């Protein structure tokens, strides 16, 4: 899974709109599914393949609307049709994550 922090060539972009508004944005045909606080280790590739994905960004704003709190798991379907899972390990201007991808 390719990601980027300031361009448009990757699958997922951590977009900083302003000092408060932030979001995780799928791009270039990639899509996301928020699994909220699912167990990262328990999410299998079979489960990832069965999910409904969306091109809608996930709100990560620094306010009550934030859906990317520590422990949140997000499923990713890449532009190449591969699957991955992302766990939010730390939240802030920089998003600390653990990523597992599947071929």
C-alpha positions in Angstrom: 0.0 0.0 0.0 1.5 3.3 -1.1 0.8 6.3 1.0 1.8 9.9 0.9 1.7 13.0 3.1 1.5 15.8 0.6 0.9 14.5 -2.9 -1.6 12.6 -4.9 0.3 9.5 -6.1 -0.5 7.2 -3.3 -3.5 5.2 -2.1 -4.2 7.0 1.1 -3.4 10.6 2.1 -3.4 12.0 5.7 -4.8 15.4 4.7 -4.2 18.4 6.9 -6.8 20.9 5.9 -6.1 23.5 8.7 -5.0 23.4 12.4 -8.2 21.4 13.4 -9.6 19.7 10.3 -7.8 16.5 9.2 -8.9 13.4 7.4 -7.7 10.1 6.0 -8.4 10.3 2.2 -8.5 7.3 -0.2 -7.3 8.3 -3.6 -6.5 7.0 -7.1 -9.3 4.4 -6.9 -8.4 3.1 -3.4 -11.2 2.8 -0.8 -11.5 2.6 3.0 -13.7 0.9 5.6 -13.6 2.0 9.3 -13.6 -1.0 11.6 -13.4 1.3 14.6 -11.8 -0.6 17.5 -11.8 -4.1 16.1 -8.9 -6.3 17.1 -6.1 -5.5 14.6 -4.6 -9.0 14.9 -8.0 -10.7 14.5 -8.9 -9.0 11.2 -8.1 -11.5 8.4 -7.6 -11.1 4.7 -10.8 -13.0 4.2 -12.7 -10.5 6.4 -11.0 -7.6 4.5 -12.2 -9.0 1.2 -15.8 -9.3 2.4 -16.2 -5.6 3.6 -18.0 -2.8 1.9 -15.5 0.0 1.1 -16.0 3.7 0.4 -14.2 6.5 -1.3 -15.4 8.8 1.5 -12.6 10.2 3.7 -12.6 9.3 7.4 -12.7 12.3 9.7 -9.6 12.7 11.8 -10.2 16.3 12.9 -8.8 17.5 16.2 -12.3 17.8 17.8 -15.3 15.6 18.8 -15.8 14.4 15.2 -12.5 12.5 15.2 -13.0 8.9 14.0 -9.3 8.0 14.1 -8.7 7.7 17.9 -5.8 5.5 19.2 -6.7 1.8 18.5 -8.9 2.5 15.5 -8.5 -0.1 12.7 -9.1 1.0 9.0 -9.4 -1.5 6.2 -7.9 -0.5 2.8 -8.6 -1.7 -0.7 -5.7 -0.4 -2.8 -6.0 1.0 -6.3 -4.4 -2.3 -7.4 -7.1 -4.4 -5.7 -5.0 -5.5 -2.8 -6.1 -5.4 0.8 -4.5 -4.0 4.0 -5.3 -2.9 7.5 -4.1 0.1 9.4 -4.1 0.6 13.2 -3.9 4.1 14.6 -1.1 3.9 17.2 -0.9 7.6 18.0 -2.9 10.6 16.9 -1.8 14.1 16.3 -0.7 16.3 13.5 1.3 13.2 12.5 -0.6 10.0 12.5 1.4 7.0 13.9 0.2 3.7 12.4 0.9 0.0 12.0 0.2 -1.4 8.6 -0.2 -4.9 7.3 -0.8 -5.5 3.5 -1.8 -8.6 1.6 -0.9 -9.5 -2.0 
